[in-house]
């Protein structure tokens, strides 16, 4: 049986921290589905389609990584692609409590799907999409935080917003 993992997130935008987890997961699992969740509680900068496009571009060198979107329960999506694992990244202890709650709920919903945590590389332990957006908004240096195409798209987004203001 092939090992298939689902790596969910909002990826608004994808960062080098996300890519670290995806790349390392792709070495462990036969297939990794990077799935962009459409979280109605958040106000994303990038549309789901834009996020998917960026993720596809920055993972194109990983042949066993697929990119998709979902709304609803993650375990339902995982079952639909025959995944037996959920792949999550942990930056710090502060992430653990939230992740433990989600993992526990997912086990109640489907005990056949295991969750695997990968500790992010130390150089990305502070990194979040929110921080990247805040720095980019004020033209701060984000070269070491996101791939070049993501940096370019962030600059375009914020230049467009400033032009319209």
C-alpha positions in Angstrom: 0.0 0.0 0.0 1.4 3.4 -1.0 1.9 5.9 1.7 -0.1 9.1 0.9 0.0 12.2 3.1 -2.1 15.3 3.0 -0.4 18.5 4.0 -3.1 21.1 4.7 -2.8 24.8 5.2 -3.9 28.3 4.1 -0.5 29.0 2.5 -1.3 32.7 2.2 1.4 32.9 0.9 3.6 29.8 0.9 6.9 30.4 2.7 10.3 28.6 2.9 9.0 27.2 6.2 6.1 25.5 4.4 8.4 24.3 1.6 10.8 22.8 4.2 7.9 20.7 5.6 6.6 19.7 2.1 10.1 18.8 0.8 10.9 16.7 3.9 7.5 15.0 3.8 8.0 14.2 0.1 11.1 12.2 1.1 9.1 10.1 3.5 5.8 9.6 1.8 5.2 8.2 -1.7 2.8 11.0 -2.5 2.0 14.3 -0.7 -1.1 16.3 -1.4 -0.6 19.9 -0.5 -4.1 21.2 0.0 -5.1 24.8 0.3 -8.0 25.2 2.6 -10.6 27.9 2.0 -10.9 29.2 5.6 -13.9 31.5 5.7 -12.7 32.8 9.1 -9.6 34.4 7.5 -9.4 37.3 5.1 -6.7 36.0 2.6 -4.5 38.3 0.5 -4.3 35.7 -2.3 -7.2 33.9 -3.8 -7.3 30.1 -3.6 -6.4 29.9 -7.3 -3.4 32.2 -6.8 -2.2 30.2 -3.9 -2.5 27.0 -5.8 -0.6 28.5 -8.7 2.2 29.7 -6.5 2.5 26.3 -4.7 2.5 24.4 -8.0 5.3 26.7 -9.3 7.5 26.3 -6.2 7.0 22.5 -5.9 7.4 21.7 -9.6 10.7 20.0 -8.9 9.0 17.5 -6.5 7.3 14.9 -8.8 5.4 13.2 -5.9 3.8 16.4 -4.7 0.3 17.3 -5.9 -1.6 20.6 -5.2 -5.3 20.8 -4.6 -7.9 22.7 -2.6 -10.6 21.7 -0.2 -13.4 23.0 2.0 -14.9 20.9 4.8 -13.4 18.2 7.0 -9.8 17.4 6.3 -10.3 13.7 7.1 -13.0 13.6 4.4 -10.5 15.0 1.8 -7.8 12.6 3.0 -10.2 9.7 2.5 -11.1 10.9 -1.0 -7.4 10.6 -2.1 -6.8 7.4 -0.1 -4.4 9.2 2.2 -3.4 7.4 5.4 -1.6 10.3 6.9 -1.9 14.0 7.6 1.4 15.9 7.6 1.8 19.0 9.9 4.7 21.3 10.6 5.5 22.5 14.1 7.4 25.7 14.7 7.3 26.0 18.4 5.8 24.6 21.6 3.0 27.2 21.1 1.8 25.3 18.0 1.6 22.0 19.8 -1.5 22.7 21.9 -3.6 23.7 18.9 -2.3 20.9 16.7 -3.0 18.3 19.5 -6.7 19.4 19.6 -7.0 19.1 15.8 -5.2 15.8 15.7 -7.4 14.4 18.5 -10.6 15.5 16.7 -9.4 14.0 13.4 -8.7 10.7 15.3 -12.3 10.7 16.5 -13.6 11.4 13.0 -11.3 8.7 11.3 -9.0 6.6 13.4 -7.4 5.1 10.2 -5.6 8.4 9.4 -2.5 9.1 11.4 -1.0 12.6 11.9 2.7 13.1 11.5 4.4 16.2 12.9 7.7 17.5 11.4 9.6 20.1 13.4 10.5 23.0 11.1 14.1 23.8 10.4 15.3 26.2 13.2 15.9 29.0 10.7 12.2 29.0 10.0 10.8 28.6 13.5 9.6 32.2 13.7 8.2 32.3 10.2 4.5 32.6 9.4 2.6 33.9 6.4 1.2 36.7 8.5 4.7 37.9 9.4 5.7 37.7 5.8 2.7 39.8 4.6 3.3 42.4 7.3 6.9 42.9 6.3 6.1 42.9 2.6 3.3 45.4 3.2 6.0 47.9 4.3 8.5 47.0 1.6 10.7 45.1 4.1 13.2 42.5 2.9 11.6 39.0 2.5 14.1 37.4 0.2 15.1 34.8 2.8 11.5 34.0 3.8 9.8 33.2 0.5 10.7 32.0 -3.0 11.3 34.7 -5.6 8.0 34.3 -7.4 6.1 34.7 -4.1 8.1 37.8 -3.3 7.3 39.2 -6.7 3.6 38.5 -6.3 3.5 40.0 -2.8 5.1 43.2 -4.1 2.5 43.3 -6.9 -0.3 42.9 -4.4 0.9 45.6 -2.1 1.8 48.0 -4.9 -1.6 47.5 -6.4 -3.2 48.3 -3.0 -1.1 51.4 -2.6 -1.9 52.5 -6.1 -5.7 52.1 -5.5 -5.5 54.0 -2.1 
